[in-house]
């Protein structure tokens, strides 16, 4: 199942180390078949607030997503980002193409006895 690494990064002044991180991250993704599907860009806030940027990286599965994040190559460059950009980073699995939120609600009702 497809998995995603998501980062909500707070905006900060551009720093040379962050630029180096950007220059090097693609090479860390390649062995795990990771690819950017969102990398900053304009955000239209429809509800709440969103201070910062969104980054979404797609992987074929959660094993490769975790392996990328824990890899020596990524761990080597991660401090270039974390020293200068505050944020939250998560890994999450996607859903099947036939996912139905109505079926999900029905399963929750059955399990809950509702």
MOFEN-V390630 format. One record per pair of residues at least 4 apart in sequence whose ideal C-beta (glycine too) atoms are under 7 Angstrom apart, sorted by the first residue. I is the first residue (numbers start at 0). J is the second residue. D is the distance in whole Angstrom. If there is no record, write none. Layout:
I & J & D
I & J & D
//
This chain:
0 & 60 & 6
0 & 92 & 5
0 & 93 & 6
1 & 57 & 6
1 & 59 & 7
1 & 60 & 7
1 & 93 & 4
2 & 58 & 5
2 & 60 & 6
2 & 61 & 4
2 & 64 & 4
2 & 90 & 6
2 & 91 & 7
2 & 92 & 5
2 & 93 & 7
3 & 55 & 6
3 & 56 & 7
3 & 57 & 6
3 & 91 & 5
3 & 93 & 6
4 & 56 & 4
4 & 64 & 6
4 & 68 & 7
4 & 88 & 7
4 & 90 & 5
5 & 54 & 7
5 & 55 & 5
5 & 89 & 5
5 & 91 & 7
6 & 54 & 4
6 & 86 & 6
6 & 88 & 5
7 & 51 & 6
7 & 53 & 6
7 & 86 & 5
7 & 87 & 5
8 & 51 & 5
8 & 52 & 5
8 & 54 & 7
8 & 84 & 5
8 & 86 & 4
9 & 50 & 6
9 & 51 & 4
9 & 84 & 7
9 & 85 & 5
9 & 86 & 6
10 & 51 & 5
10 & 52 & 7
11 & 83 & 6
11 & 84 & 5
13 & 17 & 6
13 & 18 & 7
14 & 83 & 4
15 & 19 & 6
16 & 20 & 6
16 & 79 & 4
16 & 82 & 6
16 & 83 & 6
17 & 21 & 7
17 & 79 & 7
17 & 80 & 6
17 & 83 & 5
17 & 84 & 6
18 & 22 & 6
19 & 23 & 6
19 & 79 & 5
20 & 24 & 6
20 & 76 & 5
20 & 79 & 4
20 & 80 & 5
23 & 27 & 7
23 & 76 & 5
24 & 28 & 7
24 & 76 & 6
25 & 29 & 7
26 & 72 & 7
27 & 67 & 7
27 & 70 & 6
27 & 72 & 4
27 & 73 & 4
27 & 76 & 7
28 & 33 & 4
28 & 34 & 7
28 & 56 & 7
28 & 67 & 6
31 & 58 & 6
31 & 63 & 4
31 & 66 & 6
31 & 67 & 4
32 & 58 & 6
32 & 59 & 5
32 & 63 & 6
33 & 56 & 5
33 & 57 & 7
33 & 58 & 5
33 & 67 & 5
34 & 56 & 7
34 & 57 & 6
35 & 56 & 6
36 & 55 & 5
36 & 57 & 5
37 & 53 & 5
37 & 54 & 6
37 & 55 & 4
38 & 54 & 6
39 & 52 & 4
39 & 54 & 7
42 & 49 & 5
42 & 53 & 6
44 & 48 & 6
44 & 49 & 5
51 & 86 & 7
58 & 63 & 5
58 & 64 & 4
58 & 67 & 7
59 & 63 & 6
61 & 65 & 6
61 & 90 & 6
61 & 92 & 5
62 & 66 & 6
63 & 67 & 6
64 & 68 & 7
64 & 90 & 5
65 & 69 & 6
65 & 90 & 6
66 & 70 & 6
67 & 73 & 6
68 & 73 & 6
68 & 90 & 7
70 & 74 & 7
71 & 75 & 6
73 & 77 & 6
77 & 81 & 6
78 & 82 & 6
80 & 84 & 5
94 & 98 & 4
99 & 103 & 7
100 & 104 & 6
101 & 105 & 7
102 & 106 & 6
103 & 107 & 7
104 & 108 & 6
105 & 109 & 6
106 & 110 & 6
107 & 111 & 6
108 & 113 & 4
//
